[in-house]
């Protein structure tokens, strides 16, 4: 198509000159890239300058480039999150809170029951080292029970994807 007027061009001539589709032209016009002088007639120099600015904005850090960068970052984060969830590196926060709460309830109840469990034995002991050893063994048992609860829960998330057991307070 030959453009005879170097000042003005029709819509069809502009589409042909820029090598874009009709639909893309209308999208750009709706976005304000092209401004019509008359019905279907455009200022050729202004249209080419607007087209060039539109493309340079997309590559030089303008709003469009920034939005594209943000989109790519968000997509990457979403893919990384999905990958971690699929690899069982992440668990639902509510489930983790429930499990840790159950472990702490177990520790608390066992510590609350400690005096009743060992009072009789401590009363019969005269050696401070024996009292210390007894208390150490009891606190070690409580820690082991809490660790076992957390380990069971973690094992339930290694491959199966579900928690291992329900929370209990006995040890």
Backbone as CSV, one residue per row, in Angstrom:
resi,resn,N_x,N_y,N_z,CA_x,CA_y,CA_z,C_x,C_y,C_z
1,UNK,0.853,-1.164,0.000,0.000,0.000,0.000,0.901,1.229,0.000
2,UNK,0.625,2.133,-0.865,1.412,3.355,-1.025,0.774,4.485,-0.243
3,UNK,1.592,5.144,0.580,1.102,6.288,1.343,1.588,7.528,0.616
4,UNK,0.637,8.304,0.133,1.006,9.477,-0.664,1.117,10.734,0.176
5,UNK,0.332,10.824,1.209,0.347,12.000,2.075,1.265,11.692,3.261
6,UNK,2.316,12.468,3.459,3.260,12.206,4.544,2.810,12.845,5.859
7,UNK,1.727,13.573,5.821,1.215,14.215,7.028,0.069,13.437,7.656
8,UNK,-0.738,12.798,6.821,-1.930,12.117,7.296,-1.998,10.721,6.705
9,UNK,-2.635,9.817,7.462,-2.801,8.454,6.967,-4.138,7.912,7.453
10,UNK,-4.722,7.063,6.627,-5.967,6.408,7.038,-5.648,5.299,8.024
11,UNK,-6.678,4.797,8.664,-6.527,3.693,9.604,-5.897,2.498,8.909
12,UNK,-6.386,2.160,7.721,-5.847,0.997,6.993,-4.386,1.197,6.624
13,UNK,-4.037,2.409,6.213,-2.643,2.684,5.854,-1.744,2.583,7.085
14,UNK,-2.229,3.065,8.205,-1.457,3.003,9.449,-1.265,1.554,9.902
15,UNK,-2.306,0.760,9.801,-2.217,-0.660,10.157,-1.197,-1.354,9.264
16,UNK,-1.259,-1.065,7.980,-0.325,-1.674,7.027,1.110,-1.210,7.303
17,UNK,1.286,0.085,7.532,2.612,0.637,7.775,3.248,0.055,9.049
18,UNK,2.461,-0.096,10.095,2.985,-0.592,11.365,3.014,-2.114,11.440
19,UNK,2.303,-2.777,10.545,2.286,-4.232,10.504,1.548,-4.853,11.688
20,UNK,0.437,-4.255,12.048,-0.342,-4.775,13.169,-1.715,-5.205,12.668
21,UNK,-2.408,-5.957,13.501,-3.753,-6.403,13.129,-4.771,-5.310,13.422
22,UNK,-5.923,-5.470,12.840,-7.022,-4.528,13.052,-7.411,-4.510,14.541
23,UNK,-7.502,-5.695,15.133,-7.885,-5.794,16.542,-6.849,-5.112,17.436
24,UNK,-5.585,-5.299,17.126,-4.536,-4.684,17.926,-4.575,-3.163,17.777
25,UNK,-4.841,-2.708,16.587,-4.964,-1.274,16.342,-6.064,-0.686,17.222
26,UNK,-7.217,-1.352,17.269,-8.338,-0.838,18.062,-8.022,-0.883,19.557
27,UNK,-7.286,-1.875,19.966,-6.872,-1.964,21.366,-5.955,-0.793,21.714
28,UNK,-5.017,-0.496,20.834,-4.095,0.615,21.070,-4.825,1.951,21.020
29,UNK,-5.787,2.052,20.131,-6.558,3.294,20.043,-7.361,3.497,21.321
30,UNK,-7.959,2.424,21.829,-8.717,2.513,23.079,-7.797,2.875,24.241
31,UNK,-6.547,2.465,24.162,-5.568,2.776,25.207,-5.020,4.189,25.064
32,UNK,-5.395,4.870,24.011,-4.966,6.253,23.824,-3.677,6.420,23.053
33,UNK,-3.176,5.371,22.430,-1.933,5.479,21.670,-2.167,6.276,20.389
34,UNK,-3.255,5.990,19.698,-3.552,6.682,18.446,-4.720,7.648,18.656
35,UNK,-4.549,8.878,18.170,-5.585,9.916,18.241,-6.008,10.284,16.827
36,UNK,-7.289,10.162,16.571,-7.821,10.439,15.238,-7.965,11.940,15.029
37,UNK,-7.543,12.428,13.838,-7.743,13.830,13.475,-9.175,14.024,12.981
38,UNK,-9.507,13.172,12.080,-10.818,13.169,11.441,-11.320,11.742,11.514
39,UNK,-12.442,11.501,11.007,-13.000,10.160,11.003,-12.112,9.221,10.176
40,UNK,-11.372,8.326,10.862,-10.536,7.351,10.177,-9.240,7.906,9.631
41,UNK,-8.910,9.152,9.925,-7.675,9.769,9.442,-6.830,10.169,10.653
42,UNK,-5.534,9.871,10.573,-4.629,10.094,11.695,-3.433,10.916,11.258
43,UNK,-2.876,11.689,12.173,-1.639,12.428,11.930,-0.535,11.374,11.900
44,UNK,0.105,11.198,10.749,1.072,10.131,10.546,2.271,10.269,11.483
45,UNK,2.834,11.454,11.604,4.000,11.655,12.465,3.640,11.416,13.937
46,UNK,2.504,11.907,14.375,2.080,11.731,15.762,1.799,10.254,16.050
47,UNK,1.201,9.557,15.079,0.882,8.138,15.265,2.162,7.311,15.369
48,UNK,3.128,7.596,14.521,4.389,6.852,14.563,5.145,7.176,15.855
49,UNK,5.131,8.441,16.265,5.792,8.821,17.519,5.114,8.133,18.704
50,UNK,3.786,8.083,18.706,3.056,7.425,19.795,3.337,5.930,19.802
51,UNK,3.407,5.334,18.621,3.717,3.909,18.492,5.118,3.619,19.034
52,UNK,6.078,4.469,18.659,7.455,4.293,19.132,7.532,4.466,20.654
53,UNK,6.828,5.464,21.174,6.819,5.684,22.625,6.179,4.500,23.337
54,UNK,5.109,3.993,22.779,4.425,2.834,23.362,5.392,1.657,23.483
55,UNK,6.172,1.409,22.441,7.128,0.296,22.476,8.337,0.595,23.354
56,UNK,8.815,1.819,23.338,9.971,2.136,24.177,9.584,2.112,25.643
57,UNK,8.354,2.489,25.967,7.885,2.421,27.353,7.898,0.980,27.847
58,UNK,7.562,0.077,27.006,7.527,-1.331,27.392,8.899,-1.910,27.658
59,UNK,9.945,-1.293,27.162,11.293,-1.833,27.334,12.172,-0.982,28.232
60,UNK,11.739,0.217,28.595,12.680,1.111,29.270,12.343,1.419,30.720
61,UNK,11.509,0.632,31.334,11.258,0.836,32.751,10.064,1.712,33.053
62,UNK,9.168,1.894,32.138,7.984,2.699,32.416,6.960,1.853,33.149
63,UNK,5.772,2.356,33.281,4.710,1.648,33.990,4.456,0.276,33.403
64,UNK,4.422,0.166,32.099,4.138,-1.120,31.476,5.256,-2.117,31.774
65,UNK,6.480,-1.680,31.697,7.599,-2.573,31.995,7.592,-2.965,33.468
66,UNK,7.263,-2.025,34.342,7.210,-2.320,35.772,6.098,-3.320,36.083
67,UNK,4.962,-3.141,35.447,3.858,-4.088,35.645,4.237,-5.482,35.157
68,UNK,4.913,-5.555,34.024,5.341,-6.854,33.503,6.341,-7.509,34.449
69,UNK,7.248,-6.714,35.001,8.227,-7.219,35.953,7.527,-7.748,37.202
70,UNK,6.561,-6.996,37.703,5.807,-7.434,38.888,5.048,-8.722,38.608
71,UNK,4.475,-8.813,37.433,3.737,-10.017,37.060,4.667,-11.226,37.037
72,UNK,5.828,-11.070,36.457,6.794,-12.173,36.376,7.242,-12.580,37.781
73,UNK,7.485,-11.609,38.649,7.896,-11.912,40.025,6.775,-12.658,40.746
74,UNK,5.543,-12.193,40.599,4.411,-12.850,41.261,4.225,-14.277,40.742
75,UNK,4.376,-14.453,39.438,4.247,-15.795,38.869,5.349,-16.708,39.392
76,UNK,6.572,-16.192,39.496,7.682,-16.986,40.002,7.441,-17.384,41.461
77,UNK,6.972,-16.439,42.271,6.690,-16.744,43.676,5.597,-17.802,43.789
78,UNK,4.578,-17.686,42.958,3.492,-18.662,42.989,3.997,-20.055,42.605
79,UNK,4.848,-20.127,41.612,5.409,-21.419,41.189,6.297,-21.995,42.292
80,UNK,7.123,-21.150,42.923,7.988,-21.616,44.006,7.167,-22.119,45.189
81,UNK,6.101,-21.398,45.521,5.234,-21.818,46.618,4.569,-23.151,46.303
82,UNK,4.042,-23.288,45.114,3.392,-24.536,44.703,4.396,-25.686,44.742
83,UNK,5.619,-25.430,44.319,6.655,-26.465,44.326,6.981,-26.886,45.752
84,UNK,7.135,-25.911,46.659,7.437,-26.251,48.053,6.301,-27.039,48.688
85,UNK,5.065,-26.671,48.393,3.920,-27.405,48.939,3.918,-28.828,48.396
86,UNK,4.159,-28.977,47.106,4.183,-30.310,46.507,5.323,-31.158,47.036
87,UNK,6.431,-30.537,47.387,7.569,-31.269,47.930,7.446,-31.460,49.444
88,UNK,6.327,-31.066,49.997,6.029,-31.232,51.424,6.973,-30.423,52.312
89,UNK,7.481,-29.320,51.797,8.310,-28.449,52.625,7.452,-27.455,53.388
90,UNK,6.207,-27.293,52.978,5.297,-26.390,53.663,4.080,-27.172,54.114
91,UNK,3.531,-26.781,55.240,2.301,-27.379,55.736,1.353,-26.239,56.090
92,UNK,0.074,-26.526,56.124,-0.866,-25.468,56.499,-0.581,-24.941,57.910
93,UNK,-0.611,-23.637,58.060,-0.292,-23.001,59.334,-1.221,-23.476,60.452
94,UNK,-2.505,-23.594,60.180,-3.452,-24.016,61.211,-3.122,-25.423,61.708
95,UNK,-2.728,-26.293,60.788,-2.372,-27.658,61.169,-1.113,-27.674,62.031
96,UNK,-0.132,-26.875,61.660,1.103,-26.801,62.452,0.810,-26.222,63.840
97,UNK,-0.023,-25.183,63.896,-0.367,-24.595,65.190,-1.081,-25.610,66.077
98,UNK,-1.993,-26.377,65.508,-2.716,-27.385,66.276,-1.759,-28.430,66.833
99,UNK,-0.835,-28.869,66.011,0.112,-29.898,66.455,1.049,-29.371,67.531
100,UNK,1.586,-28.184,67.333,2.481,-27.626,68.344,1.716,-27.325,69.632
101,UNK,0.479,-26.897,69.504,-0.343,-26.665,70.683,-0.549,-27.976,71.449
102,UNK,-0.828,-29.061,70.709,-1.013,-30.367,71.350,0.269,-30.812,72.051
103,UNK,1.412,-30.553,71.439,2.687,-30.925,72.073,2.903,-30.117,73.344
104,UNK,2.558,-28.838,73.322,2.742,-28.010,74.507,1.745,-28.389,75.607
105,UNK,0.531,-28.781,75.215,-0.435,-29.267,76.202,0.110,-30.525,76.868
106,UNK,0.698,-31.405,76.068,1.299,-32.625,76.610,2.398,-32.280,77.610
107,UNK,3.276,-31.360,77.243,4.360,-30.951,78.139,3.782,-30.335,79.412
108,UNK,2.812,-29.454,79.259,2.221,-28.797,80.424,1.554,-29.775,81.372
109,UNK,0.779,-30.690,80.812,0.090,-31.647,81.687,1.083,-32.590,82.372
110,UNK,2.107,-32.980,81.655,3.114,-33.851,82.260,3.893,-33.115,83.360
111,UNK,4.206,-31.845,83.130,4.899,-31.068,84.162,4.003,-30.846,85.372
112,UNK,2.706,-30.603,85.115,1.773,-30.428,86.231,1.670,-31.697,87.071
113,UNK,1.770,-32.843,86.451,1.674,-34.111,87.167,2.983,-34.582,87.775
114,UNK,4.069,-33.909,87.460,5.390,-34.305,87.938,5.480,-34.387,89.472
115,UNK,5.038,-33.389,90.204,5.165,-33.492,91.675,4.428,-34.705,92.250
116,UNK,3.233,-34.982,91.748,2.485,-36.123,92.251,3.148,-37.451,91.936
117,UNK,3.778,-37.545,90.762,4.438,-38.790,90.364,5.708,-39.077,91.162
118,UNK,6.441,-38.042,91.518,7.752,-38.271,92.136,7.813,-37.924,93.619
119,UNK,6.753,-37.359,94.178,6.801,-36.921,95.576,7.138,-38.078,96.521
120,UNK,6.491,-39.215,96.326,6.745,-40.358,97.202,8.176,-40.845,97.099
121,UNK,8.684,-40.906,95.900,10.059,-41.382,95.716,11.062,-40.399,96.293
122,UNK,10.812,-39.091,96.063,11.733,-38.076,96.571,11.745,-38.084,98.096
123,UNK,10.587,-38.331,98.703,10.509,-38.350,100.179,11.365,-39.468,100.761
124,UNK,11.491,-40.584,100.033,12.280,-41.706,100.534,13.764,-41.581,100.232
125,UNK,14.165,-40.594,99.445,15.581,-40.446,99.081,16.269,-39.434,100.001
126,UNK,17.474,-39.762,100.384,18.244,-38.851,101.226,19.383,-38.204,100.449
127,UNK,19.809,-38.851,99.381,20.947,-38.374,98.596,20.470,-37.342,97.556
128,UNK,20.987,-36.106,97.616,20.590,-35.083,96.635,20.883,-35.504,95.194
129,UNK,21.921,-36.258,94.967,22.243,-36.719,93.614,21.169,-37.660,93.093
130,UNK,20.610,-38.485,93.975,19.541,-39.398,93.570,18.270,-38.624,93.252
131,UNK,17.970,-37.581,94.040,16.804,-36.724,93.758,16.981,-36.040,92.414
132,UNK,18.164,-35.522,92.197,18.471,-34.859,90.917,18.303,-35.832,89.757
133,UNK,18.812,-37.033,89.866,18.721,-38.034,88.797,17.267,-38.401,88.519
134,UNK,16.474,-38.542,89.586,15.060,-38.864,89.413,14.326,-37.754,88.668
135,UNK,14.537,-36.516,89.094,13.898,-35.371,88.422,14.380,-35.235,86.975
136,UNK,15.667,-35.455,86.761,16.219,-35.392,85.407,15.561,-36.440,84.509
137,UNK,15.416,-37.672,85.011,14.785,-38.740,84.232,13.332,-38.404,83.895
138,UNK,12.618,-37.832,84.841,11.218,-37.468,84.607,11.106,-36.349,83.566
139,UNK,11.923,-35.322,83.692,11.850,-34.226,82.711,12.304,-34.705,81.340
140,UNK,13.273,-35.597,81.293,13.718,-36.174,80.019,12.564,-36.950,79.368
141,UNK,11.790,-37.710,80.172,10.660,-38.473,79.654,9.605,-37.530,79.062
142,UNK,9.363,-36.403,79.723,8.388,-35.423,79.230,8.862,-34.835,77.898
143,UNK,10.129,-34.459,77.831,10.678,-33.914,76.575,10.607,-34.938,75.463
144,UNK,10.918,-36.200,75.768,10.861,-37.263,74.758,9.440,-37.470,74.245
145,UNK,8.452,-37.378,75.140,7.055,-37.548,74.724,6.635,-36.429,73.770
146,UNK,7.038,-35.188,74.069,6.713,-34.060,73.184,7.430,-34.211,71.840
147,UNK,8.680,-34.606,71.883,9.443,-34.794,70.641,8.836,-35.906,69.797
148,UNK,8.375,-36.965,70.445,7.751,-38.072,69.703,6.463,-37.612,69.032
149,UNK,5.678,-36.779,69.716,4.436,-36.266,69.127,4.746,-35.440,67.883
150,UNK,5.728,-34.569,67.978,6.112,-33.742,66.830,6.716,-34.592,65.709
151,UNK,7.491,-35.606,66.064,8.079,-36.492,65.050,7.000,-37.292,64.326
152,UNK,5.988,-37.752,65.074,4.870,-38.467,64.437,4.148,-37.574,63.448
153,UNK,3.936,-36.340,63.859,3.258,-35.393,62.970,4.102,-35.127,61.717
154,UNK,5.396,-34.923,61.898,6.288,-34.673,60.762,6.336,-35.883,59.836
155,UNK,6.348,-37.084,60.399,6.360,-38.295,59.578,5.078,-38.409,58.775
156,UNK,3.981,-37.927,59.316,2.710,-37.927,58.597,2.729,-37.018,57.390
157,UNK,3.650,-36.062,57.358,3.763,-35.137,56.219,4.869,-35.542,55.261
158,UNK,5.559,-36.603,55.534,6.606,-37.079,54.624,6.025,-38.104,53.663
159,UNK,5.371,-37.611,52.631,4.876,-38.518,51.608,3.377,-38.740,51.661
160,UNK,2.786,-38.820,52.858,1.354,-39.091,52.933,0.537,-37.818,52.822
161,UNK,1.052,-36.722,53.368,0.357,-35.456,53.275,-0.722,-35.246,54.315
162,UNK,-0.811,-36.132,55.309,-1.802,-35.960,56.363,-1.128,-36.111,57.711
163,UNK,-1.712,-35.487,58.704,-1.136,-35.564,60.040,-1.253,-36.979,60.563
164,UNK,-0.287,-37.378,61.399,-0.220,-38.752,61.870,-1.261,-39.101,62.914
165,UNK,-1.415,-38.329,63.984,-2.315,-38.720,65.051,-3.050,-37.509,65.581
166,UNK,-4.047,-37.791,66.406,-4.793,-36.697,67.007,-4.134,-36.287,68.304
167,UNK,-4.321,-35.034,68.720,-3.673,-34.554,69.929,-4.177,-35.285,71.166
168,UNK,-3.243,-35.671,72.052,-3.590,-36.269,73.331,-2.783,-35.589,74.407
169,UNK,-3.188,-35.814,75.667,-2.441,-35.196,76.753,-1.708,-36.212,77.596
170,UNK,-1.797,-37.487,77.255,-1.067,-38.486,78.038,0.305,-38.725,77.448
171,UNK,1.215,-39.278,78.190,2.566,-39.426,77.669,3.088,-40.732,77.983
